[in-house]
């Protein structure tokens, strides 16, 4: 892949919440002149889209300059926010810049939502979703799934539909603070997937599950996922692990092959994005992780290997082995060959 599949950029480590599953961020932020230079460099790499996140990106003083700079090249922009700071003025400006807003929820009711997203206000969330819908900028809700909420899938679907979401994106928990405490095991992932499938059929909301083994799971259980569905299960053209096929920009300028990787390739304070991207593609470790034939144990034997690959960041975090079997895969024990 000569260009990044996409670029994920955490523009600030500042946040107005203290969520249970926060991944944790670098302590430093880029200077304004550097962050605007990086925004100018992003279109040169021609990613399919850019995700802007944080922290809470609405707290960054140069947010709209960053968006304007990227928007000039007609690159699709997604912005992940907790929604607490959204108002009519911000929503109007997002609409003018074609921003696709993703507002996170994680809890199915006031009690669980405010317990997980510590410092958030349930009524403020509902108001922000309504505002985003009014201005036509709401793309989806993002829900990070772990032991703390995977049993709430039905309630999450109901809540999402009640307050006006038309699409749900479930994000499997990746390396973060207190990671081992909240990560699902393979049996819990299986229960979670079946629950998503049942509730999608009941609530008729578009749903995307950001896990490389979700598509193999659907295929193994003969569950249909038509292309470009209306109110269906969304499986994109690339659903495998894309470690090293995209670029994550940390708040301090570190460049990583995955948002959750404990691996830094370079820093934008020292080199250009293009130079660091080229280094990433030439890295022996990156080449090895992108070569699925180097996988070990049950991953290597699985007939879905090249459609999945297992999450490399999670695997390394839990096993210390970049080529190991993803410990959370619900198909792992079946040794599908």
Number of C-alpha atoms within 10 A of each C-alpha: 8 11 17 21 18 20 24 21 22 24 26 26 21 18 16 15 18 14 18 16 23 19 16 13 18 13 10 13 18 18 11 13 9 14 22 18 15 21 19 16 16 21 19 12 16 17 18 15 18 23 19 24 22 24 24 23 23 25 16 17 11 15 16 15 13 20 22 17 18 23 18 11 13 13 17 17 19 21 23 23 23 25 24 22 15 18 13 13 9 15 22 17 13 21 17 12 19 19 22 20 26 26 24 21 27 28 25 19 16 13 10 17 21 19 17 20 21 14 14 21 15 18 10 14 22 18 16 22 24 16 20 27 18 13 15 17 22 26 21 23 24 21 22 20 25 24 15 19 20 23 15 18 22 18 15 22 22 18 17 22 16 10 15 16 23 17 24 27 19 19 16 18 23 24 22 18 15 12 19 15 11 19 22 24 14 17 13 18 23 18 14 19 18 15 16 22 15 12 19 20 13 12 15 16 21 19 24 20 22 19 18 21 26 23 21 20 18 17 12 12 9 9 12 10 14 11 12 11 12 11 15 21 26 21 19 12 7 11 19 22 23 22 21 24 20 21 27 23 24 26 23 21 27 19 23 25 25 23 22 19 18 13 13 16 15 20 17 21 15 10 11 15 24 15 11 20 24 12 14 23 19 11 13 11 13 18 13 14 19 20 13 19 15 14 22 15 13 19 28 21 15 18 14 21 21 15 17 22 28 28 25 24 24 25 20 19 18 17 14 11 16 22 24 21 23 28 20 22 23 21 23 18 11 9 13 15 11
